[in-house]
């Protein structure tokens, strides 16, 4: 390992483990190098996702929404509405409106999130100001749909990169904790105020097209964040747990976790020791799993729950040996 990399690793990963000029063993150095490599790869992925997010958001704003005087919901919608009313640059309002949300984010999420968010918002403001994008269409319906898709993709990619370019979600998290309501209710209330202001200050037609933009952006953002596959967590309680476990591993190519458990008072009326199986599958595989479980044990108790995201483990289907 080159001395410069060694100094970087010691001053970052091992700074709390090494005092003064103490020697570092090769094992410590190797382990720290792997951690450093993982952190570096994650940072590069985050930066790439933030840059893509800023690019998509810029396309949505400059190519669709701004030339046609259509707004969105949330903080971006507030900035667009303020631009239409005052005639000042959108970049100024993007920064001013999102600054309080950045401060809230640093308090309830963390400093790293706040730093990334500041950089992302400044990057978006600069791109909106200096990058020229021609008007793509004048059809308000197309503007609402495709402008929302671009903006939603940008916001979703920014969130995957560990930041936000629209601080409404941060405010919703903060208010939900203070008021005891759900995040969704807070977001709906904020957007209701934004669209009501748009209807009063601009026009009812603009507000209606803006609602289409928001719905399109929200659905696209969910798709980008959650991915194309929706995962289902499945708990299976059965006396034939060994056969079901082998089926999940060998026939479906999925991983399975086994918990020790005890049968309560079920159909058999007896209390017996058994194992509880837990696996994660996609929605498309749910029908096949249910059919296979019913073939093995019709009396098996199966509980299914939706999962937003997964990490690690045998999530992607492995290649089966025939």
N, C-alpha and C positions, 0 to 999 in steps of 0.2 A: 504494500500500500504506500502511495506517495506521501511524503511528509505533510504536504498542504492539506490533503484529505484527512490525514490523521489529526492534524490540529483542529480542523473544522469539526470533526466528530467529537473530539474531547471537549471542545468549547461549547458544543450544543447538547448532544445526547448524554455525554458522561459528565457534564459540568457539576451535577449534584452528587455524583458518586466518587469523584476524584478530587482530592484536596491538595492544593499546592503543586509540588513537582513529583507527586507519587507516581510510581510506575503503573502502567496499564497492561494487564495480561493480554495475550493474543486472543483468548476466549472472550474477554470483555470487549475487545476491539472488534472482533468478528460479529458478535451479537449486536453491538451498537451500530456497526456498518449496515446490517440488515434493517435495523429500525430506521436509520437515516435514509436508506434506499426506498423503504416503504413510504416515508413521509415525503420524500422528493417526488416520487411518482404520483402520490395523491395531490400534491401541490400543483404539479404540471396539469393533471386532469382537471382540477378546479379552475385553473387559469384558462384552459382551453374552453371549458364550459361557460365561464363568464364572458369570454370574448365572443363566443357564438351567440350567447344570450343577448349581449349588447348589439350585435349585428342584426339579429332578427327583430329586436325591439326598434332599432333605428329604421329598418325597412318598413315596419308597420306604421310607425309615426310619420316618417317623411314621405313614404310612397303612397299611403292610403289615408290616414286620419287627418293630418295637418292640412293638406291641400283642399280637402273636402269639408272642413269644419265639423268633423265628427269627433266626439270624445269617447272616453272609456270610463270604467268605474275606478274606484280606489284613488290612491294618491296620484296616479298618472292622469286619471280623469279630472281631478281637481286642478292639476297643472295645466291641462289642455283648456279647461273652462276659464281659468284665470288668464291664460294667453288670449282667448277669444274676447274677453271682456276688456282687458287693459291694452292689448296690442303689443305687449313686451315679449321678449324672447322666451321660448319654452324652456330653454336650459336653466334660466334663472329660477323659474317656478319649480322645476324638477328638484333642484338642490334645496331651495328654501322649504318646500313642503315636506320633503323627506328627511330633513335634518332632525326634527323632533323624534321621528320614528327610529333613526339611527341611535339617538341617545337612549331611547327605551330599549332597543335591541341590545345595547351594550350592558344594560342593567339586568335584563331578564334572560338573555341568551349567552352573551360573552363578548370579550374584547375582540377576539379573532373575527367573529361574525360582523361586528361593527366596522372593523377596518376594511374587510372585504366589501361590505355594503357601501361604504364611503367611496372606495375606488371604483366600484361598479356604477354608482350613480354619477360620479364625475365623468367616467368614461362615456356613459350614455349621453350626458349633457354636451360633452365635446363633440361626439359623433353627430348628434342632432343639429348642432350649430354649424359644423364645418363640412360635413359630408353631404354632397348634393345627390338626391334621389329623385328621378322624374316621377311625375304623377302617373300612377299605373292605370287608374280607371276613375271615371266620374260617376259611375253607377253607385248610388248610396248603399244599395243592398250588397253589392260585391265589396264595397269598402268596409261595411260592417262585418261581413263574414271573414274575408281574407285579411283585413287589417287586424281583426281580433285573433285570427290564427297566428299571424306573425308575432303580435305582441304577447300572446299567451305562451308561444314557444320560447320567446326571449325571457319572460319571467320564470318559466319552468326551468330552463337551462341555468339561469342565475341561481335559483334555489338549489339545484343539484350541485352547483359549484360552491355552495355554502354562504350565499348572500341573497339579498333581495334588491330589485330595482323598483319595487312598488312596496312601500312600507305599511300598507293597510293591514296585512296579516300580523305584523308586530303589534300594532295598536289593538287589533282584535284579541290577541293573546293576553295583552296587559289588561284590557277592560273585562275580559271574561273571568280573569282571576279576581279582579276587584268586585265585580258585580254578581258573580256566580252564574252567569249565563254561558251559552255555548259560543264558540268562535264563529260558527256559521251565522248565528243570529246577529252578532255584532257587524259582520261583513255585510249582511243584507241591509241593516239599518244605515250603515255608512253610505252604501251605494244608493239607497232610496233617497237620502239627502242630496247626493250628487246629481242624480237624474232629475229630481224635483227642481233643483236650482237650474239645471240645463233647460228644462221645460219653461221655467219662468223667465230666465234671462236670454235664452236663445230662441227656441221654438219647441213646440210639442213634437214635431216631426224629427228634429235633431235628437231630442231625448229618446224617442223610440228607436231610431237607428243606433244610438249609443248603447241602448240595452242589448241590441243584437250583437254589437261589438263585444260588450262585456261577457255575454253568454258564450260566444265563440271563443273568447280568450280564456275564460274559466275552464271550459271543456278541454281545450288544447293544453293548458297548463297542467291539468290533472293527468292527461295522457302522457305528457313528457315526464312528469315526476314519477308516476306509478308504472309506466312502461306498458307495453302491449299485452303482457301476460298478467292476469289477476290471479294471485295465489290464494289458495284455500288451505287452512290448517285443519287437519282431521284427527280427532281423538277416537280410538277404537277400543272398546272393552268387550272381550270375548274369551271364553274358555279355550277356544281354538286359536289362541294368539300366535302360536308357533307357525301354524300353516299360513295365517294371514301375513305375518311378518315375512316369511319366505316369498309369498306372492308379491308383496310390495317391492322387495329387493330384486327378485329374479325375473318377475313378469313385467313389472311397471318401471323398473330401473330407477327407483327412488330410494332415498335414505329413510331410515326409520329410527325413532328414539323409543326406548323401552323403559317404562316406569313400573316399579312394583306397586301392586294395589290389592284391594280386597273387594270381592263382590258384596254388594249390599243385598237387600231383599228384592230380588228380581223375579223373573218368570218362574225360575226353578224353586224359589222360596227358600234357598239355602245360602249360607254365607261361606264363600270359598276364596282362597288366595288365588290371584291371577295377575297378569301383567297388562298394563295399559300401553297401547301403541300410539305414537304420534308421528304423523308424516305431513309434509307440505307438497301439494300438487297444484297444477293449474286448473282453471275452471273447465277447460276442455277435457281434462282427464277424469273429472269427477264422476261422470256416468259410468265409465269403465271400472273405476275403483268400487263403486257401489255394487255393480253387477258381480264383480269378483268376490267381494265380501259376502254377498247374499248366497253365492254358490257354495262358499265354504261354511258359513254359519248364518242361517236366517235369523237367529235370535241375537246377533251381535248388536251392541248399542253404539251408535256412531254419532258424534257431535262435530259439526262443521262450523268454522268461523272464517270470516274474510280477513286477509292480511294485506296491509298496504305495501310493505316492501320486505325483502329478505336479504341476508348477507351471510356468506360463509356456508359451510355444510354442503350436502349434495342437493343443490337446488336445481341446477340444470340436469336434464335427464341424461344419465350415463348410457354408454353403448352396451347393449346386452350381448352376452356370449351365447351363440346358438350351437 
